[in-house]
Amino acid sequence: MSVANRPVHRPLSPHLQVYRPQLTSTLSILHRATGIALSVGVLYLATWVVYASASPKTYALFQAFNTSILGRIFLGGWLFCIFYHLCSGIRHLLWDAGYGFELKDAYRSGWIVVGVSAVATVVSWIVGLRMA
């Protein structure tokens, strides 16, 4: 076999074994995942409306799931998706305006997005439980 036809044994770059996820890439993936979760949540809300319009018995069945532990975890997770996607979208709007491109600013705004969305989720969760 000639030298030109020999297979080259080089790792793909960046390979998963040497690549370390960064905050910015992780938050970007999370932004996309929460967008998908919000789409699923809209179908859940549409189902809720259909059950509410069908009869009081079907609505009570749906509400029984919503007030169960699994239902509250689902709704709490969807609530986090709403707040995270909103805060991350505002961050992207600031980037579109040309602000926050320095690495230090990108990391700071990323942690702010995570913190604000977590606090907003907890506060609205507590308010929602007090109203129930």
Backbone hydrogen bonds, N-H to C=O, Kabsch-Sander energy under -0.5 kcal/mol:
donor,donor_aa,acceptor,acceptor_aa,energy
5,N,2,S,-0.6
6,R,2,S,-0.5
6,R,3,V,-0.7
10,R,8,V,-1.0
18,V,15,H,-1.3
19,Y,15,H,-1.9
26,T,22,Q,-2.4
27,L,23,L,-2.7
28,S,24,T,-1.7
29,I,25,S,-2.2
30,L,26,T,-2.3
31,H,27,L,-2.2
32,R,28,S,-1.8
33,A,29,I,-2.4
34,T,30,L,-2.6
35,G,31,H,-1.5
36,I,32,R,-1.7
37,A,33,A,-2.4
38,L,34,T,-2.3
39,S,35,G,-1.4
40,V,36,I,-2.0
41,G,37,A,-2.4
42,V,38,L,-1.8
43,L,39,S,-1.4
44,Y,40,V,-1.8
45,L,41,G,-2.5
46,A,42,V,-2.3
47,T,43,L,-2.2
48,W,44,Y,-2.1
49,V,45,L,-2.1
50,V,46,A,-2.2
51,Y,47,T,-2.6
52,A,48,W,-2.2
53,S,49,V,-2.0
54,A,50,V,-1.2
55,S,51,Y,-1.3
59,Y,55,S,-2.1
60,A,56,P,-2.2
61,L,57,K,-1.8
62,F,58,T,-2.2
63,Q,59,Y,-2.6
64,A,60,A,-1.9
65,F,61,L,-1.4
66,N,62,F,-2.1
67,T,63,Q,-2.1
68,S,65,F,-1.1
71,G,65,F,-0.6
72,R,68,S,-2.4
73,I,69,I,-2.2
74,F,70,L,-2.4
75,L,71,G,-2.7
76,G,72,R,-2.5
77,G,73,I,-2.5
78,W,74,F,-2.2
79,L,75,L,-2.1
80,F,76,G,-2.1
81,C,77,G,-2.1
82,I,78,W,-2.0
83,F,79,L,-2.2
84,Y,80,F,-3.2
85,H,81,C,-2.4
86,L,82,I,-2.1
87,C,83,F,-2.6
88,S,84,Y,-2.9
89,G,85,H,-2.0
90,I,86,L,-2.0
91,R,87,C,-2.1
92,H,88,S,-2.2
93,L,89,G,-2.1
94,L,90,I,-2.1
95,W,91,R,-1.9
96,D,92,H,-2.5
97,A,93,L,-1.5
98,G,95,W,-1.4
99,Y,94,L,-2.6
106,A,102,E,-2.8
107,Y,103,L,-2.2
108,R,104,K,-2.2
109,S,105,D,-2.8
110,G,106,A,-1.7
111,W,107,Y,-2.3
112,I,108,R,-2.2
113,V,109,S,-2.3
114,V,110,G,-2.1
115,G,111,W,-2.7
116,V,112,I,-3.1
117,S,113,V,-2.2
118,A,114,V,-2.0
119,V,115,G,-2.6
120,A,116,V,-2.7
121,T,117,S,-1.9
122,V,118,A,-2.3
123,V,119,V,-2.7
124,S,120,A,-2.4
125,W,121,T,-2.2
126,I,122,V,-2.4
127,V,123,V,-2.5
128,G,124,S,-2.5
129,L,125,W,-2.3
130,R,126,I,-1.9
131,M,127,V,-1.6
132,A,128,G,-1.2
